[in-house]
């Protein structure tokens, strides 16, 4: 509970680009934020590895080297955790703050994906708020929309472009025809991708966010290990070109349905659909629900400004006295989602790098037939006696399991010289 209704004391742990921007906004726009919140948000303490100028007025603000010490301060009502990481100091701080009866605001998607249910229960036990709008899709209020605006709806499906790095890389490949490695290097030079990009390009970041979205959408405990994850490393300029010929673009999507295995992987998305038009580093989240039918929200999904915007919104909600369960309902009522069904059947794109030999097409179609997969169309643009050539097929609706089994069998064939890639097709979104 707030100790002084005229002021609300805030501490920020972690002064990277998001933490520094949040501090800058709190100190620079205090009067405006006060008028919106009805209570003056006062930044009283910060914590970081080093004490240095980070572009905000730090006069009157205590620097605390040990972040976990913030939890014990009597002048702090809200602890803002922006350190990152699923465990370690970030997790210890949040647990300590909740135990001390302090509200917690965090942008830490990994921590919420791994420990969200536990933290939500501890927040309820302490009668305080756990808020993490900034953990998913940056400046897009996706969680608030689920928790509030769509609270009267039955969510049938959640689909999202949840990683700006991957979306930037795939957009550049589509628009320029360049290969993955070249575009990744450019993204790193421009700051869109980290020097070690695995967290983004292998789909882990998007999977953290999807597991949180699914928990809110379906009243379940967050179950990150259940997410089926495939990144974009295997996407080539060949796939981008063939997808374009078929009327699609390739996007890394997170998709979850009630009782279904959540999945993060590249999809072929119809070029005239809304998600196909989300380019560059933007994010988007689409909800199919009853009775609202369909909603698509888009905006910047990362960076100092968008993420700080979501952090500030959570701070203002707490200052106003708005109360809500972290996952939209009491933690004790959140269901375990251990028994999940496979993703529903759909259409697929298949690309096989093959030697240009007689009988290859017949052999491939025979393998697909043995797995009860029906071919819809076939494309092959080039021929070469010296190098493997791409053979692209599209398939009629089929389940994921036989497609995976057919791909595994194809990889063992002598005429296959390179990767075998199967991507699901999304005709509209």
N, C-alpha and C positions, 0 to 999 in steps of 0.2 A: 504494500500500500504506500501511497505517496505521503511523505512526512510533512511537507510544507506545500500547501496547495498553490502558493504564489510562485514557487520555483520548483524545478525538478532537476536534480543533480545528475550529471552524465559523466561517465568515464569511457574513454576509447582505448582499447588494447589493439595495437597494430596500426602503424602510421605509414603504410604503403600508399599507393596512389589513391585508393578508396578511403582509407582512414584519414589521410591528410585533407582530402576534399570534403569529407564529412565534417572535420574540425573547422575547415575554412568556412563552410556554410553556417555552422552553428555560431561561430564568432562574428562573422560578417553580417549575417541576416537575422540576428537574434530578435530584433524588434518585430520583424515580419513573422517569424516563426512563433513568437509569443502571441501575436494577435490571432494566429490560426489555431494554436494549441490551447489558448486560454490559460496557459501556465508558461512561465519563462523557462525555456530549456537552457541550463547553465552548464557549460563544459568545465568541469572542476579538476579533472585529472586525465593524463594520457600515459600510455606505456609503449615503449618500443625498444629495439636493441640498442640504439644509440640516440643521444639527445642532440638534435641539430635543427636548423631552420628548415621548416617544411612548408613555408608559404602561408602560414596563418599566424595571427597575433596570439602568442602563447603567454602573454603577461597575465599573471594571476592564476595560471593553470599549472597544477603540480605535475612534475615528471616523475613517474614511478617505474624504476627499472624492472621490478618483479611484477608482472601482470597479475598474477594470482592474488597479490596483496590488495588489489582494487576491490575485491569482493568483501573485504572486512571493513571498508570505510563507511562511517556513519553518514557522510555527506553525499553519498552516491545512491541514487534510486534506480538508474538504468546503466547496465554494463553493456557496451557495444563491443562485440568480439569480432575483430577483423584480422586476426592472425593467420587463420587458415590451418588446414590439416585435420584429419579425422580424429586424431588423438593428441596426446602431448599437452602442451600448455593451454591450447585453445579449449580442449575438452575439460581439463582440470579447472580452468577459470569459470567456465559456464556452470559446471556442477557446483562449485563453491559459491558462485553468485546466487544461484537459485536456492541453495541451502540457507544463505543469509537473508533470503526474502527480497532479493533484488530482481527486477525485470531484466531479461536478456534479449538483446537484438543482435542478430548475426547474419553475415553473408556467407557463412561457411557451409557450402553444399555438401562437402564430403562428410563433415561431422553430423549433419542432419540425416544424410543418407544412411550412415552407420549407427547413429545413436539417437535418432529423432524421437522414437517412442519413449525411451528412458527419460530423456530431457523433458518431454511433454508431460510425463507423469510427475516428475519432480516439480515442474512449474505449477501444476494443479495442486499438489500437496502443499506448496508454499503460498498458494493464492496469488501468484504473480504471472506475468505474461512471458511467453517464449515466442518471439517473432523472427521470421526468417524470409521475408518477402524478397530481400536482395539475393537470396541463394539461388533463385531460379529466374532466368531470362532478364536479369538486370532491371532496366527501366520499365519493363512490361509488367503491370500488376496482375500477373497470371494467378498467383495464389489467392490474392484478395478477391479476384473474380470468382474463383472456385468456392472460396469460403463464404462469400457474401452474395455477390450478384447472381450466381447460379445455384444458390443453396436450395432452391425449390425445384431443381431439375434433376432428372436421372441422367447421369453422364454415361453415354454409350461408348465414346472413344475420345482419347486425347492423342493428338498428333502434334509434334513440334520440331522446328528447326532450332535446336537448343545450344549450338556451339558456333560462335561467330567465326572462329578460325577455320573450321571445316567449310562453312558456307562461303567464306571469302575465297578459299583455295578452289573449290568446285566452280564458283562463279567465274574466276579468272581463267580456269581451264576451258570453260564453256565459251567465254567471250573471245579468247585469244587463240585457242587451239594448242596451247603449250602443254607440256607434260607435267605430271605431279611433282617430281623432284625440283624442277626449275621454279614452279610457282611457290612451292614450300619455302625455298631459299629466299624468294622475294618477300614472302609474308614474314619471314623472320627478320629480314632487313628493315621492313616497315613497322615492326613491332606488333603485327597481328598474330604471330606465332612465337612461342618461347624457343630458346636455344635447344631445349630438350622438349620436343612437341608431342611426345607420346600420349600424355594425359588428354590432349585434345584430339589428335588425329586418329587415335585408337578407340575413340568413343567413350572413354571413361567419364569425362566431364559431363557429357550429355546424359549418360546413364545415371549419374548421381541425381541430376535434375529430373529425369523422367521418373525415377523411383519416388521422389518427393511428390511430384504431380499425381502419380497414380495413387499414392496413399491418401491424399486429400480427395481425389475424385471418387474413390471407392470405399472410403471409410476403413482403410486397412493399415496395419503396421507397415512402416517403411521396410522394404525387402530388397535392398540393393543386390544381394547375391543372386536373386532370381532373374535379373535382367540379362537377356541374351544380347551380347555386345559384339559388333563388328565395325571396325573403323573404315577409313577411306584410303589406306595405303595401296590397296589392290586396284583402285580405279585408275585407268590409263586414258590418254588422249583418244585412243581407239574407242573406248566405251563411250566417252563424251560425244564423239562424232556419230557413232551408230545410234545412240539414244536420240540425238538431234534428228537423224534421218527418220526415226520412228515417231517423231512428234513429242519427244520427252526431254526433260533435263534430269540430271542426277543430283539428288540432295541427300545429305545425311539426316535421317529422321528418327526421332524417338516416337514410338507408338505403343499405347496401352489400352486394353479393353477390359471390362469387368471379368474377372476369373481367367484372364488370358496371360500368357507369358509376356511381360513387357520386353520390347525389342528396340535396340538401337542399331541401325545399319543403313547403308546407302539404298535408296529406292530410285526407280524411274518414276518421275512425277510428270503428269500431263502438262505440256507447255502452257496451256491456256488456264490452268488452275491457279488459285490464289497463292499457294505455297511455292509454286514454280517461279513466281515473280519476286520472291524475297531474295534479294541479291546482296553481295558484299558481306559485311560483318553483321548484318541485321539478324535478329532472331524472330521467330513467330511461333505462336501456340494456337492450335485449332481445337475447338471443342464441338463434338457432335452430341447433342443432348435433347431430351424430351421434357418440356414442350418447346424450348427455344429453337430447336433444330440445329443451326450451325453458326458458330462465331469464330472469327479469326482475329487475333491480336498480334500486332507486329511493332517492332521498335528496336532500339539498341540493346543488345543483350549483355554487354560488359563494358568495362572502362570506368574511369573515375566518376564522371557525372551521372550516368544512368544508375550505377550501383549505389552511389551516395544518395541519389534521389529516393531509392527504395528504402534505404536505412532511415532517412529522415521521415518518410511516411510512417514507418513503424514507431519511431520516437513520438511523432505527433499523435498517433492513435493512443499510445500509452498515456501521454500527457492529458489527453481529452477524457481519459477514463474508459475508453472503449475496451470491452472485455470480449475475448473470443478464445475458443479452444485452438491450440496450435494446429491441429489437423482437422478442424471443423466440427469435432465432436469429442466427448471425453476420452482420454487415453485408454481407460479400462474397456471401452466399448469397441476399440479398434480391432478388427478381425485379423487373425493370422492368415496369410495368403499362401501357405505352403503347397496347397494342392491346386496347381494351375494347369489349365488346358493349353494345348498348342495353339499357335496363331491360326486363324481361319484360313482356308484355302484361298489362293489367288493366282493371278497370272505372273509369269516370270520371264525375265530376259536371261539368256544363257550365252556366254562368250567362251569359246574354246580355241586355244592356239594350237593349230594342227600342222602337220607336214602336208604339203600339197601332193597327195598320193591318191591313186584310184581306190575307190571303195570307202573312203573316210566318212563321207556323209551317210552312206548306208549303215556303216558300223555304229555311228553315233545315234541315228534314229532307232536302230535295233535296241541299243542300250536303254534309250528313253522309253521305247515300247515295253521292254521287259519290266520297267518300273511304273508302267501304266500312265505314262506321261504323253500327252497329245501335242504334237508340234503345230503351231499356228502359222508361222512364217519363217523363212530362212534368208539371210543376207550374207553375201561374200563378195567383197569388192575387188580383192587383189589375188594374184597368183604368183608364186615364186618357187622355183625348184631348189633354192638354196636356204631360204629362211622360212620359219613357221608363219602361217597366215591366220588371221582371225576368221572364225566361222561363228556367225551370230544367229541364234534362233530365238523366237518367242514362243511361249507355250500357253496353251489354254489353261483354264483354271485347274489348279492341282494343289495338293497339300505340300507343306514345306518338307516333310520327312522324305518322301520319294525323290524330291529334287536333290536334297542333300546326299541321299544314297547314290543317285545317278552320277552326281559330280564326283563322289569318291571313286566310283568305278571308272569314270572317264580318266581320272588322273593317273590310273594305272595302265592305260593303254599305250602301246608302242608308238602310235601315230600322233599322240598328244605331246607337244614340245613347248611347254610353257604353262601358264596358269589356266585354271578353269574357274569362271566366275558366274555365279547366279545371283540376280538381283530381283526382288519383288517389284511389281508394277502397281502404282497408284494412279488410277485413271482420273480422279477428281479429288480436290481437297481445298 
